[in-house]
Amino acid sequence: MIHNFWLFALASFLLNITPGNDMIYVASRSAAQGVRAGIVSALGIMAGCLAHLAAAAAGLSVLLARSAVAFDIIKYIGAGYLVYLGVKALLSRKGADFGDAEAGQAPRAAGHRRSGGRSGRASYKRLFLQGVLTNVLNPKVALFFLAFLPQFIDVRGKHGTEAILLLGAWFDVGGTVVNVAVAVLFGRIGEWLKQHRRWLKVQEKITGLVLVALGIKVALTTKR
């Protein structure tokens, strides 16, 4: 049974519009690689959040809450992954993956367009998976569901699991809508900057620095 649903909806909205790791990640991807890249990243984060939700419903989040070792293992893996992505961007000698397409360069030959299409789809797939891993490897998300959702649910009730899934899905969808809006906003800013070609490499370096900073932030987080 769900208690005070509209209070939950309001709290969810306020939490979703509060800048956090996911929003910063989407904003940096959008500014560097365009609106589509940001939206794909937001959808990957949404999928990762659903994985946390399933774990919460199954009771796996309790393990992270009770085991400091399990929490630290997931935390440092996630932090290391973000730092890896950031360093990779910092060391890159080329522009953003979607820089050429987003900057409006002249079309290539038909054969190259087909090859570029496959490359684009592969790049979007990679961005989606990176979004998933960025969220899944953040143990604070699992603990958030464990601490936040039960306040609005009769966990001893008959349909406790269904209530967790319903509220979690509401929160996840709301957060995705906010992240997509952030992707559009920062993607437009990135498109304007890309009209000045010297900004392409600068954008990528900024993205790298942001990802490294997020990794350090995750590594320094504690359960409380």
KADA-V810104 format. One record per helix or strand of 2 or more residues. SS is the DSSP state (h for helix, s for strand). FROM is the first residue (numbers start at 1). LEN is the number of residues. If there is no record, write none. Layout:
ss=SS from=FROM len=LEN
ss=SS from=FROM len=LEN
This chain:
ss=h from=5 len=12
ss=h from=21 len=13
ss=h from=35 len=24
ss=h from=61 len=6
ss=h from=68 len=24
ss=h from=99 len=4
ss=h from=110 len=27
ss=h from=139 len=14
ss=h from=160 len=35
ss=h from=199 len=22
